[in-house]
Amino acid sequence: MGRRIREVFEAASAHRCVFRFSFALAAAAVLCLKFPETTGIGYENHFRKAWVERMLQVEAKDRGLSLTIINSTISAATFLASISLGLSSLIGTWLADSSHSLFRNSLIYGNTSTSIISVKYISLLICFLVAFGSFLQCVRNLVHASFLISMPNADIPVSYVQRAVIRGSACWSIGLRAIYYATTLLLWIFGPIPMFAASVVMVVTLHMLDRNVTPLHKFEPVNSDNLFTKINEELTAVANRVIEHHDRSDVNASKFS
């Protein structure tokens, strides 16, 4: 009877945690769609768009700083993807081994049957696989953005590069969220009470991290006339140097004559 009550309590706690996660995700989606400036993702995307717009005003040979920043993000995403794949392989190997009995002792509160333990492992495995795929897509989009930024003598629209950078950052955020949820599911192995406590902490933490109260900075629009003005100034300076060199040559020729 006591074991049955614990099983019912564990199932109810799991459903309650899933409901809280779903509610948090739905609320975050509504905020991102209607009020993107109130979320951390919208706040970061605002500056990413401005960064791409400014970087494309620089000549292709001088865009090494932007490529360095993108390459650092690619390296971090590759590292996290490798970690996620390694943990997925470890969990898959552990799941295939039916002889493990580490989490079947009296210290673990809740149902410790084989089916429930398998569900816990599979849920944790899915989170790490989602993180692995998200980080791979992050690398793919950022590599595409680096190709567009480093392309010389090409009239690449700014929106193309902005779309690639923002998609890469979105996949990065999804991968991090999957790792956050995997932490909660990892505590589910030890029982419903640690999972419930971790769920509450996770919801509060994500609410604090994803909320933005800082006003967005209003960047001055990039004026394409400034680029033509700079080119005209450079051409004028070159023409003046050519004229001065020609006059100097005429003076020297008149002296020798």
Residue, then its C-alpha position, 0 to 999 in steps of 0.5 A: m500500500g505504501r509503495r502504491i502511494r509513493e508511485v501515485f505521488e511520483a507520477a503526480s509530481a512528474h505531471r506537475c513538473v511537466f505542466r510547469f515546464s510547458f507553461a513556462l515555455a508557452a509564456a516565453a513563446v508569447l513574450c518573444l512573439k509579442f514583446p521581444e524587447t522584454t526577453g533576453i533573446g530579443y535583447e541579444n538579437h537587437f544587438r546582433k543585428a546592429w553588429v552585423e550591419r556595422m561589420l558589413q560596412v567594413e571592407a572584407k579584408d578588415r573583417g578579421l575581428s568579426l570572424t574571430i568572434i564567430n569562430s569562438t562561438i563555433s568552438a564553444a558550440t562544438f565543445l558542448a555538442s561533443i559533451s552532449l554526444g558523449l553523455s548520450s552514448l554513456i546513457g545509451t550504454w547504461l540503458a542497454d545494460s539491464s544488470h545495473s542496480l545502482f538506483r534500486n536501493s532503499l536510498i532512492y525515494g519513489n518507484t524503482s522498477t525497471s520500466i520507470i528507470s528506463v523512462k527516466y533514462i530515455s527522457l534524459l537521453i532525449c534531452f542530450l540528443v536535442a542539445f547535440g542537434s541544436f549545437l550542430q545547427c548552431v555551428r552550421n548557421l554560424v559557418h554559413a554566416s562566416f562565409l557571407i561575411s568574408m566574401p570579398n567584392a560581393d553585394i550581400p544583403v545585410s538581412y542574409v547575414q543577420r538571419a544566419v547569425i540569429r538562427g545560430s544564436a537561437c539554436w545555441s539557446i535551444g541547446l542550453r535549454a536542453i542541458y538545463y532540463a537534462t539537469t532536472l531530469l537527472l535529479w528525477i532519477f533520485g526521486p520526485i522530490p529532488m525533481f520538484a525542487a529542481s523544477v522550481v529552481m529552474v523556473v525561477t532561474l530561467h525567469m530571471l535570465d530570460r527577462n529583460v528590463t533594460p531599454l534597447h539602445k537606439f542605434e543610428p541608421v547606417n547611411s549608405d551615402n557615407l560610404f560613397t562620400k568616403i570613396n569620393e574623398e579617397l579618389t580625390a586624395v589620389a587624384n591630388r597626389v597624382i597631380e602633385h607628382h605630375d607638377r613636380s615632374d614638370v618642374n624637374a624637367s624644366k630645370f634640366s632643360 
